[in-house]
Amino acid sequence: MKNIKKEVCKRLLLGIPFGIAIGSVITIFISIGLRDGQYYPYVPALIETVGTPLRAVILQTVLCGVLGAVSCAGSVIFSLDSWSILKQSGIYFLILSAAMMPIAYVLYWMEHSLWGAIGYFLVFVLIFLLVWLSQYIGWKCKLKKMNAKLK
């Protein structure tokens, strides 16, 4: 158990810059998608909550770091060989959801309504499933190649 705690701490620290970087890339893609030539480092409604653009950027940067830390630290679950892939994936999904949904709400990444939260969650589930499936297929192909080499 000691090695897992050490690995969680290591991944947690590595996840912070990862989350900040992903958050920055997402704002670039959102700005490109809006097609007005402007860069939007945060959702404008966030300023109404925090008061200034600087506070909005700081809050978003910190929360993206938290999201990256949770995501990377939580991935240690996939090293628990005694758990089934279904249990690993389910627990990881719950951890990620527990971090993503409140952060998305605070940062106005979703509409502040029941339907906005449901819609955001459904998109989150779809993205999670697509990433999970691509990882699963990738690892399955690698294992197939490794087994072929052993024969």
HUWO-V378889 format. One record per backbone hydrogen bond with DSSP energy under -1.0 kcal/mol. NH is the residue of the N-H (numbers start at 1). CO is the residue of the C=O. E is the energy in kcal/mol with one decimal. If there is no record, write none. Layout:
nh:NH co:CO e:E
nh:NH co:CO e:E
//
This chain:
nh:5 co:1 e:-1.9
nh:6 co:2 e:-2.1
nh:7 co:3 e:-2.3
nh:8 co:4 e:-2.7
nh:9 co:5 e:-2.2
nh:10 co:6 e:-2.2
nh:11 co:7 e:-2.8
nh:12 co:8 e:-2.6
nh:13 co:9 e:-2.1
nh:14 co:10 e:-2.2
nh:15 co:11 e:-2.2
nh:18 co:14 e:-1.1
nh:19 co:15 e:-2.9
nh:20 co:16 e:-2.1
nh:21 co:17 e:-2.5
nh:22 co:18 e:-2.5
nh:23 co:19 e:-2.5
nh:24 co:20 e:-2.0
nh:25 co:21 e:-2.4
nh:26 co:22 e:-2.5
nh:27 co:23 e:-1.8
nh:28 co:24 e:-1.6
nh:29 co:25 e:-2.3
nh:30 co:26 e:-2.6
nh:31 co:27 e:-2.2
nh:32 co:28 e:-2.4
nh:33 co:29 e:-2.5
nh:34 co:30 e:-1.5
nh:35 co:32 e:-1.1
nh:46 co:43 e:-2.4
nh:47 co:44 e:-1.3
nh:50 co:46 e:-2.5
nh:51 co:47 e:-3.2
nh:56 co:52 e:-2.1
nh:57 co:53 e:-2.5
nh:58 co:54 e:-2.6
nh:59 co:55 e:-2.8
nh:60 co:56 e:-2.5
nh:61 co:57 e:-2.6
nh:62 co:58 e:-2.7
nh:63 co:59 e:-2.7
nh:64 co:60 e:-2.4
nh:65 co:61 e:-2.0
nh:66 co:62 e:-2.2
nh:67 co:63 e:-2.5
nh:68 co:64 e:-2.5
nh:69 co:65 e:-2.5
nh:70 co:66 e:-2.8
nh:71 co:67 e:-2.5
nh:72 co:68 e:-2.7
nh:73 co:69 e:-2.8
nh:74 co:70 e:-2.6
nh:76 co:73 e:-1.5
nh:77 co:74 e:-1.9
nh:78 co:75 e:-1.6
nh:79 co:76 e:-2.1
nh:80 co:77 e:-1.8
nh:81 co:79 e:-1.4
nh:83 co:80 e:-1.8
nh:88 co:84 e:-2.7
nh:89 co:85 e:-2.5
nh:90 co:86 e:-2.5
nh:91 co:87 e:-2.5
nh:92 co:88 e:-2.4
nh:93 co:89 e:-2.5
nh:94 co:90 e:-2.1
nh:95 co:91 e:-2.4
nh:96 co:92 e:-2.8
nh:97 co:93 e:-2.8
nh:98 co:94 e:-2.4
nh:99 co:95 e:-1.3
nh:100 co:96 e:-3.2
nh:101 co:97 e:-2.3
nh:103 co:99 e:-1.6
nh:104 co:100 e:-3.1
nh:105 co:101 e:-2.0
nh:106 co:102 e:-2.7
nh:107 co:103 e:-2.4
nh:108 co:105 e:-1.2
nh:109 co:104 e:-2.6
nh:113 co:111 e:-2.2
nh:117 co:113 e:-2.3
nh:118 co:114 e:-2.5
nh:119 co:115 e:-2.7
nh:120 co:116 e:-2.4
nh:121 co:117 e:-2.5
nh:122 co:118 e:-2.4
nh:123 co:119 e:-2.1
nh:124 co:120 e:-2.6
nh:125 co:121 e:-2.8
nh:126 co:122 e:-2.3
nh:127 co:123 e:-2.6
nh:128 co:124 e:-2.8
nh:129 co:125 e:-2.8
nh:130 co:126 e:-2.4
nh:131 co:127 e:-2.6
nh:132 co:128 e:-3.0
nh:133 co:129 e:-2.9
nh:134 co:130 e:-2.2
nh:135 co:131 e:-2.3
nh:136 co:132 e:-2.8
nh:137 co:133 e:-2.7
nh:138 co:134 e:-2.2
nh:139 co:135 e:-2.6
nh:140 co:136 e:-2.2
nh:141 co:137 e:-2.3
nh:142 co:138 e:-2.0
nh:143 co:139 e:-2.5
nh:144 co:140 e:-2.0
nh:145 co:141 e:-2.2
nh:146 co:142 e:-2.5
nh:147 co:143 e:-2.6
nh:148 co:144 e:-1.9
nh:149 co:145 e:-2.0
nh:150 co:146 e:-1.5
nh:151 co:147 e:-1.0
//
